[in-house]
Amino acid sequence: MSDIDPNCAKCAVVEKICRLEKGRGPSWCPTKKEGAAVAEALERYDDPEIKEFARAASIQEGACYTCRDAKPFVMIPTKSRIEELIEFSQRMGYKKLGLAFCGGLTLEASILSEILEKHGFEVISVSCKVGGIPKERIGVKDEEKIRIGEFESMCNPVAQAKILNRAGTHFNIMLGLCIGHDSLFLKFVEGLTTVFAVKDRVTGHNPIAALYTSKSYYQRLMKLEFGSAEEMKSRLVSDEH
């Protein structure tokens, strides 16, 4: 990495310049070196629509903590993601919400949709398998499917986005879309979108769990090489015996 490229994830400064009025930053700190980008961003915030969205998001951030006037201040969070989603959508005056979800999370999508509807929202939901198009249409080979030798319909995030665009949704929600499919959805959807949950087949859709256990159960993440799928399978079989 160049010594001028931002690397905020590695910043060890305690009194950070991006958080404190008189803070400090390392040589590559983007707050110190990327003044042009920051200035360009501030110009975008002068757009009334973007400014109001950003303002509401910041207000929502503060509203998630209680006893904010207490001295000394102690962070006491009080709201779950679903409560935040409801409050923010209400704060923005949204009425029609789009829900792009993974077909494997149909139950979760139905619960989420029901909760949102109980709070007065109209929910337009579209499953990732919309269209029922075989995976062969995009060049997937039979041996590359989940269930080899069987029909499998492709995930269709582009269609999910197009359908929600046509419906004129005010705000969109992604629920459990696969890596890559979520990227395509974001590329083609026209309205602003938030993420309720992402796909993680192993951790119950809680991918950060692997980070928390990277020094214990997920030590292999810190290795330089995973090895091939066959090598991993061989090691697992060996461990069982």
QUIPEQUI-V304800 format. One record per residue. N is the residue number from 0. RES is the residue in three letters. PSI is psi in radians with two decimals (none if undefined). Layout:
# QUIPEQUI-V304800
{{N;RES;PSI} {N;RES;PSI}}
This chain:
# QUIPEQUI-V304800
{{0;MET;2.40} {1;SER;2.65} {2;ASP;-0.01} {3;ILE;-0.13} {4;ASP;2.39} {5;PRO;2.48} {6;ASN;1.01} {7;CYS;-0.48} {8;ALA;-0.35} {9;LYS;0.15} {10;CYS;2.15} {11;ALA;0.10} {12;VAL;2.29} {13;VAL;-0.88} {14;GLU;1.41} {15;LYS;2.43} {16;ILE;-0.47} {17;CYS;-0.17} {18;ARG;-0.44} {19;LEU;2.57} {20;GLU;-0.59} {21;LYS;0.77} {22;GLY;-3.08} {23;ARG;2.94} {24;GLY;2.70} {25;PRO;3.08} {26;SER;-0.57} {27;TRP;0.14} {28;CYS;2.11} {29;PRO;-0.45} {30;THR;-0.57} {31;LYS;-0.61} {32;LYS;-0.31} {33;GLU;0.80} {34;GLY;-0.64} {35;ALA;-0.76} {36;ALA;-0.72} {37;VAL;-0.72} {38;ALA;-0.73} {39;GLU;-0.69} {40;ALA;-0.74} {41;LEU;-0.59} {42;GLU;-0.66} {43;ARG;-0.58} {44;TYR;-0.24} {45;ASP;-0.26} {46;ASP;2.13} {47;PRO;-0.70} {48;GLU;-0.78} {49;ILE;-0.70} {50;LYS;-0.77} {51;GLU;-0.68} {52;PHE;-0.79} {53;ALA;-0.68} {54;ARG;-0.80} {55;ALA;-0.65} {56;ALA;-0.69} {57;SER;-0.67} {58;ILE;-0.71} {59;GLN;-0.67} {60;GLU;-0.82} {61;GLY;-0.60} {62;ALA;-0.14} {63;CYS;0.00} {64;TYR;2.57} {65;THR;2.89} {66;CYS;0.74} {67;ARG;-0.29} {68;ASP;0.00} {69;ALA;2.49} {70;LYS;2.15} {71;PRO;2.63} {72;PHE;2.35} {73;VAL;2.23} {74;MET;2.07} {75;ILE;1.59} {76;PRO;2.55} {77;THR;-0.13} {78;LYS;2.39} {79;SER;2.98} {80;ARG;-0.70} {81;ILE;-0.66} {82;GLU;-0.69} {83;GLU;-0.76} {84;LEU;-0.77} {85;ILE;-0.86} {86;GLU;-0.77} {87;PHE;-0.75} {88;SER;-0.67} {89;GLN;-0.74} {90;ARG;-0.61} {91;MET;-0.11} {92;GLY;0.37} {93;TYR;2.48} {94;LYS;-0.67} {95;LYS;2.01} {96;LEU;2.42} {97;GLY;2.44} {98;LEU;1.87} {99;ALA;1.98} {100;PHE;2.78} {101;CYS;2.40} {102;GLY;-0.43} {103;GLY;-0.18} {104;LEU;0.65} {105;THR;-0.71} {106;LEU;-0.83} {107;GLU;-0.67} {108;ALA;-0.68} {109;SER;-0.67} {110;ILE;-0.82} {111;LEU;-0.79} {112;SER;-0.76} {113;GLU;-0.75} {114;ILE;-0.78} {115;LEU;-0.70} {116;GLU;-0.63} {117;LYS;-0.36} {118;HIS;0.26} {119;GLY;0.12} {120;PHE;2.58} {121;GLU;2.23} {122;VAL;2.14} {123;ILE;1.94} {124;SER;2.45} {125;VAL;2.18} {126;SER;2.68} {127;CYS;-0.37} {128;LYS;0.19} {129;VAL;2.37} {130;GLY;-0.44} {131;GLY;0.67} {132;ILE;2.26} {133;PRO;2.57} {134;LYS;-0.42} {135;GLU;-0.42} {136;ARG;-0.48} {137;ILE;0.31} {138;GLY;0.22} {139;VAL;2.26} {140;LYS;2.77} {141;ASP;-0.72} {142;GLU;-0.10} {143;GLU;-0.01} {144;LYS;2.95} {145;ILE;-0.86} {146;ARG;1.71} {147;ILE;2.36} {148;GLY;0.03} {149;GLU;2.84} {150;PHE;2.33} {151;GLU;2.24} {152;SER;2.52} {153;MET;2.63} {154;CYS;2.47} {155;ASN;1.14} {156;PRO;-0.47} {157;VAL;-0.76} {158;ALA;-0.68} {159;GLN;-0.80} {160;ALA;-0.78} {161;LYS;-0.70} {162;ILE;-0.75} {163;LEU;-0.59} {164;ASN;-0.80} {165;ARG;-0.56} {166;ALA;-0.24} {167;GLY;0.69} {168;THR;2.58} {169;HIS;-0.48} {170;PHE;2.49} {171;ASN;2.65} {172;ILE;2.27} {173;MET;2.32} {174;LEU;1.80} {175;GLY;0.36} {176;LEU;2.55} {177;CYS;2.78} {178;ILE;2.31} {179;GLY;-0.88} {180;HIS;-0.68} {181;ASP;-0.64} {182;SER;-0.75} {183;LEU;-0.66} {184;PHE;-0.84} {185;LEU;-0.53} {186;LYS;-0.62} {187;PHE;-0.25} {188;VAL;2.51} {189;GLU;-0.62} {190;GLY;2.90} {191;LEU;2.56} {192;THR;2.49} {193;THR;2.82} {194;VAL;2.14} {195;PHE;-0.72} {196;ALA;2.67} {197;VAL;2.86} {198;LYS;2.18} {199;ASP;1.75} {200;ARG;-0.41} {201;VAL;-0.69} {202;THR;0.34} {203;GLY;0.66} {204;HIS;0.67} {205;ASN;1.27} {206;PRO;-0.43} {207;ILE;-0.25} {208;ALA;-0.61} {209;ALA;-0.54} {210;LEU;-0.73} {211;TYR;-0.45} {212;THR;0.35} {213;SER;-0.21} {214;LYS;0.00} {215;SER;-1.69} {216;TYR;-0.51} {217;TYR;0.69} {218;GLN;-0.52} {219;ARG;-0.36} {220;LEU;-0.44} {221;MET;-0.06} {222;LYS;2.66} {223;LEU;-0.57} {224;GLU;2.40} {225;PHE;-0.57} {226;GLY;2.97} {227;SER;2.90} {228;ALA;-0.65} {229;GLU;-0.67} {230;GLU;-0.70} {231;MET;-0.75} {232;LYS;-0.71} {233;SER;-0.71} {234;ARG;-0.67} {235;LEU;-0.74} {236;VAL;-0.73} {237;SER;-0.71} {238;ASP;-0.57} {239;GLU;-0.42} {240;HIS;none}}
